[in-house]
Amino acid sequence: MSERPILKFIIESLLFSSEKPLSISRIKDIVGGGGDNAAQGSSAEPAEIKQCIEELNNTYNANSNSFIIQEVAGGFQLRTRPEYHQYISELHRRHSEGVLSNAALETLSIIVYKQPIIRAEIESIRGVDSSAIIRGLMEKKLVRIVGRAEALGRPLLYGTTNNFLELLGLPSIKDLPKIEDVHPV
């Protein structure tokens, strides 16, 4: 192919091919990051990349496509529109392996709103040992070790992962509802 593909379609193909959200800087690196792309003269500035994403979304909206490009977990990802969620869920339905117990949801909520947090503080809030639940949340890639506290024994600090943000469709942890706005059911 002698002509370089239009940047918008390069970005669309990257987002279509990626399982994880791609940041603007990652897209820029891929498009102009050396190798064959650099030889073809491909490059893109962050503003151009954002403009292309906006143009793609405008086209998807105009065509009533079932998908959009959404900003999640510090990047962009091609995703199905929310109104088709029930059908996708039925396609990928998993019985118990993806379901979190009430204890796991409680522990995850504490980590989400108090992160970074040590296990002792989680257990103080819950009133029970939480080590097995934290391990389970880590296995599901919802929680990770984010460092060590400056306390006696330097205990591990826990926080959420980008997978957690992807699952909720959030750009960042700052986009969670404020704890005072969350009402118990």
KACOR-V167578 format. One record per residue. N is the residue number from 1. RES is the residue in one letter. OMEGA is omega as a letter, one per 40 degrees, with the letter a starting at -180 (none if undefined). D_FIRST is the distance of its C-alpha to the first C-alpha in Angstrom with 2 decimals. Layout:
N&RES&OMEGA&D_FIRST + N&RES&OMEGA&D_FIRST
//
This chain:
1&M&a&0.00 + 2&S&i&3.77 + 3&E&i&5.77 + 4&R&i&7.44 + 5&P&i&8.73 + 6&I&a&12.36 + 7&L&a&14.81 + 8&K&a&16.92 + 9&F&i&14.53 + 10&I&i&13.82 + 11&I&i&17.63 + 12&E&a&18.22 + 13&S&i&16.21 + 14&L&a&18.13 + 15&L&i&21.38 + 16&F&a&20.84 + 17&S&a&20.27 + 18&S&i&23.11 + 19&E&a&26.67 + 20&K&i&28.14 + 21&P&i&27.99 + 22&L&i&25.62 + 23&S&i&27.22 + 24&I&a&25.77 + 25&S&i&26.04 + 26&R&i&24.21 + 27&I&i&21.26 + 28&K&i&21.40 + 29&D&a&21.56 + 30&I&a&18.52 + 31&V&a&16.35 + 32&G&a&17.81 + 33&G&i&19.65 + 34&G&i&18.40 + 35&G&a&16.35 + 36&D&a&12.57 + 37&N&a&12.70 + 38&A&i&15.29 + 39&A&i&13.53 + 40&Q&i&10.77 + 41&G&i&13.88 + 42&S&i&13.86 + 43&S&i&17.46 + 44&A&i&19.75 + 45&E&a&23.48 + 46&P&a&25.64 + 47&A&i&26.63 + 48&E&a&23.04 + 49&I&i&22.44 + 50&K&i&25.76 + 51&Q&i&25.00 + 52&C&i&21.77 + 53&I&i&23.87 + 54&E&i&26.54 + 55&E&i&24.25 + 56&L&i&22.94 + 57&N&i&26.61 + 58&N&i&27.63 + 59&T&i&25.17 + 60&Y&i&26.45 + 61&N&a&30.00 + 62&A&a&29.53 + 63&N&a&28.16 + 64&S&i&30.88 + 65&N&a&28.50 + 66&S&a&30.32 + 67&F&i&28.54 + 68&I&i&28.25 + 69&I&a&27.10 + 70&Q&i&30.34 + 71&E&i&31.44 + 72&V&i&33.17 + 73&A&i&34.40 + 74&G&i&33.01 + 75&G&a&29.45 + 76&F&a&27.52 + 77&Q&i&27.02 + 78&L&a&25.91 + 79&R&i&29.28 + 80&T&i&31.11 + 81&R&a&33.49 + 82&P&a&37.11 + 83&E&i&38.45 + 84&Y&a&36.68 + 85&H&a&38.12 + 86&Q&a&40.87 + 87&Y&i&38.54 + 88&I&i&36.25 + 89&S&i&39.46 + 90&E&i&40.77 + 91&L&a&37.62 + 92&H&a&37.82 + 93&R&i&41.57 + 94&R&a&43.10 + 95&H&a&46.84 + 96&S&a&48.44 + 97&E&a&45.84 + 98&G&a&44.25 + 99&V&i&47.54 + 100&L&i&49.30 + 101&S&i&53.10 + 102&N&i&55.18 + 103&A&i&55.93 + 104&A&i&52.25 + 105&L&i&51.53 + 106&E&a&54.50 + 107&T&i&53.40 + 108&L&i&49.81 + 109&S&i&51.20 + 110&I&a&53.39 + 111&I&a&50.52 + 112&V&a&48.29 + 113&Y&a&50.95 + 114&K&a&52.62 + 115&Q&e&49.76 + 116&P&a&49.93 + 117&I&i&52.95 + 118&I&a&54.90 + 119&R&a&56.05 + 120&A&i&59.71 + 121&E&i&59.11 + 122&I&a&57.31 + 123&E&i&60.25 + 124&S&i&62.72 + 125&I&a&61.20 + 126&R&a&60.93 + 127&G&i&64.16 + 128&V&i&62.82 + 129&D&a&60.86 + 130&S&a&57.12 + 131&S&a&55.64 + 132&A&i&54.56 + 133&I&i&53.00 + 134&I&i&51.08 + 135&R&i&49.81 + 136&G&i&48.71 + 137&L&i&46.86 + 138&M&i&45.13 + 139&E&i&44.17 + 140&K&i&42.65 + 141&K&i&40.73 + 142&L&a&42.46 + 143&V&i&44.55 + 144&R&i&44.07 + 145&I&a&46.18 + 146&V&i&45.53 + 147&G&i&48.08 + 148&R&i&51.80 + 149&A&i&54.63 + 150&E&a&56.97 + 151&A&i&59.91 + 152&L&a&62.21 + 153&G&a&60.35 + 154&R&a&56.95 + 155&P&a&56.00 + 156&L&i&52.41 + 157&L&a&50.89 + 158&Y&i&48.83 + 159&G&a&46.23 + 160&T&a&43.56 + 161&T&i&39.95 + 162&N&i&36.63 + 163&N&i&36.81 + 164&F&i&39.98 + 165&L&i&38.27 + 166&E&a&35.40 + 167&L&i&38.03 + 168&L&i&39.79 + 169&G&a&36.68 + 170&L&i&37.91 + 171&P&a&36.06 + 172&S&a&38.89 + 173&I&i&42.43 + 174&K&a&43.77 + 175&D&i&42.72 + 176&L&i&45.27 + 177&P&i&48.36 + 178&K&a&51.23 + 179&I&i&53.82 + 180&E&i&56.52 + 181&D&a&54.47 + 182&V&a&54.19 + 183&H&i&57.08 + 184&P&a&58.32 + 185&V&none&58.11
//
